[in-house]
Amino acid sequence: MEEIKQAGLLHYTFHVENGATVYTGSNGHQISGDANYELLDIYPSANAEVLYYNISMHQAGHSDFITFCKQVAACDVATWVVNTQNMFCTYYDKAGNKMLEEPIPAL
């Protein structure tokens, strides 16, 4: 992660709907990635407890990435932002409200 910070990446935003990622660096420089899978519906059923459970299970290796994306979409997660400077991952609903923020564990 230190190498990514030194390269100037400040944060990246992952779009759950299609898997596209936008990387933002210093001076507002952005690089956008393509969609990675077919569109997912983001369901307006925000549930932070279920979201936290799904994140915990995924981190423990109990789901693959696309399954995780489907699970968080069912909890109304539209994006997550990984801030490489303060080492937090923040999950946002479709309306842009912060649902959950968690520290990224050091490797």
C-alpha positions in Angstrom: 0.0 0.0 0.0 2.9 2.3 0.7 3.9 2.0 -3.0 0.4 3.1 -4.0 0.6 6.1 -1.7 4.0 7.1 -3.0 2.7 6.9 -6.6 0.2 9.6 -5.6 -3.1 7.7 -5.4 -5.3 9.4 -2.8 -8.4 7.3 -3.1 -10.4 5.1 -5.4 -14.2 4.8 -5.8 -15.7 1.5 -6.7 -19.1 1.5 -8.3 -21.1 -1.5 -7.2 -23.6 -1.2 -10.0 -21.1 -2.2 -12.7 -17.7 -2.7 -11.1 -16.1 0.4 -12.6 -13.5 2.1 -10.5 -12.3 5.7 -10.5 -8.8 6.3 -9.2 -8.1 9.8 -7.9 -4.6 11.1 -7.4 -2.9 14.3 -6.4 -3.9 17.5 -8.2 -7.3 16.0 -8.9 -6.0 13.7 -11.6 -8.4 10.8 -12.3 -8.3 7.6 -14.2 -11.5 5.7 -14.8 -11.7 2.0 -15.3 -14.3 0.1 -17.4 -17.3 -1.8 -16.0 -16.3 -5.3 -14.9 -19.6 -7.1 -14.9 -23.2 -6.8 -16.0 -25.4 -4.2 -14.2 -26.5 -5.0 -10.6 -29.6 -3.5 -9.1 -28.9 -1.4 -6.0 -31.9 -2.1 -3.7 -33.1 0.7 -1.4 -33.0 -1.4 1.7 -30.2 0.1 3.7 -29.2 -2.2 6.4 -25.9 -1.5 8.2 -26.0 -4.6 10.3 -26.4 -7.0 7.3 -23.8 -4.9 5.4 -21.3 -5.3 8.3 -22.0 -9.1 8.5 -21.5 -9.5 4.7 -18.2 -7.5 4.8 -17.0 -9.7 7.7 -17.9 -12.9 6.0 -16.2 -11.7 2.7 -13.0 -10.7 4.6 -13.0 -14.2 6.2 -13.0 -15.7 2.7 -16.6 -17.0 2.7 -17.6 -15.3 -0.5 -16.1 -14.5 -3.9 -16.0 -10.9 -5.1 -19.0 -10.9 -7.4 -21.1 -12.5 -4.6 -19.9 -9.8 -2.2 -20.9 -7.1 -4.7 -24.4 -8.6 -5.0 -24.7 -8.8 -1.2 -23.8 -5.2 -0.7 -26.0 -4.1 -3.6 -28.9 -5.7 -1.7 -28.0 -3.5 1.3 -28.3 -0.3 -0.8 -24.5 0.2 -1.2 -23.9 2.1 -4.5 -20.2 2.8 -4.0 -17.3 2.3 -1.6 -14.3 4.6 -1.4 -10.9 3.4 -0.3 -8.8 6.3 1.1 -5.2 5.2 0.8 -4.1 8.2 2.9 -6.0 7.5 6.1 -6.5 3.7 5.4 -10.3 3.7 5.6 -13.0 2.1 3.4 -16.3 3.9 3.4 -19.5 2.5 2.0 -22.2 4.8 0.6 -25.8 4.3 -0.3 -27.4 5.3 -3.5 -28.3 8.7 -2.1 -24.7 9.3 -1.2 -25.1 8.8 2.6 -22.3 7.2 4.5 -23.4 3.8 5.7 -20.3 2.3 7.2 -16.7 3.2 7.6 -14.0 0.8 8.6 -10.2 0.8 8.9 -8.2 -1.1 6.4 -6.0 -3.6 8.3 -2.3 -3.3 7.9 -0.8 -6.2 6.0 
